[in-house]
């Protein structure tokens, strides 16, 4: 695999485990120095150990992305410790599912806070350093629910739709500064977030996937490694499904 990200510093939020860790590993394989960021210090340390296991370089910064001061500290610490920020992947996300008529305001606010405001917070903190250097690659993780909504996920679907609008706005505002911004729509990916579903529901989900299997965090990482590469320097404002042909 080419190491064309060798000079690049990449921040991945929610990368102590799950899709975020898969993304971090793929960027590391391409040579990037990784900032593992997670709300849990234990998971963040575990993420760094995984990167070191494959011969990569990583530091960690604990941050709850829903809090602006912590998001800003993440970006500023990255610049202070590693000298720059080239790649920002907004992956951190939570779900608190229930039908809207039963959804608590707390569940609404928590999911919007992490999945939408969290994306704004890190982008807001990183965008000026990127504009000054006239280089940036931003990837935001949305979800298939962004387009048509999803039963039991009013908060999650609304946040993920907002992520797409935020992505496209960022792309429009910053293209002339050589900053690309794209969104990824993962399909059904095997992580702790999905492992909680009952076996029957799992099988139904997999039956809707052309490739006949759930995706892996590395499947998402492969796409992102391409989107932040030089070969993808003219690709911005995009929304890309990585779902093995999943039809909902
Ligand atoms: P996951 O296994 O639950 O991992 C989520 C990660 O985000 C964890 O490391 C978690 O930290 C971290 N996190 C949670 N709240 C945070 C906060 N406030 N600040 C910073 N980090 C926080 O989920 P996943 O399946 O890997 O999902 C990753 C992203 O993909 C999410 O945005 C999700 O919505 C999206 N997605 C997933 C699927 C799927 O099929 N899995 C499909 C579509 C979209 P802790 O470990 O400390 O909890």
Boltz pocket constraint, residues with backbone or C-beta under 6 A from the ligand:
constraints:
  - pocket:
      binder: B
      contacts: [[A, 13], [A, 14], [A, 15], [A, 16], [A, 17], [A, 18], [A, 19], [A, 20], [A, 37], [A, 38], [A, 39], [A, 40], [A, 43], [A, 63], [A, 64], [A, 65], [A, 66], [A, 90], [A, 91], [A, 92], [A, 93], [A, 94], [A, 114], [A, 141], [A, 142], [A, 143], [A, 144], [A, 185], [A, 186], [A, 187], [A, 188], [A, 189], [A, 190], [A, 191], [A, 192], [A, 193], [A, 194]]
      max_distance: 6.0
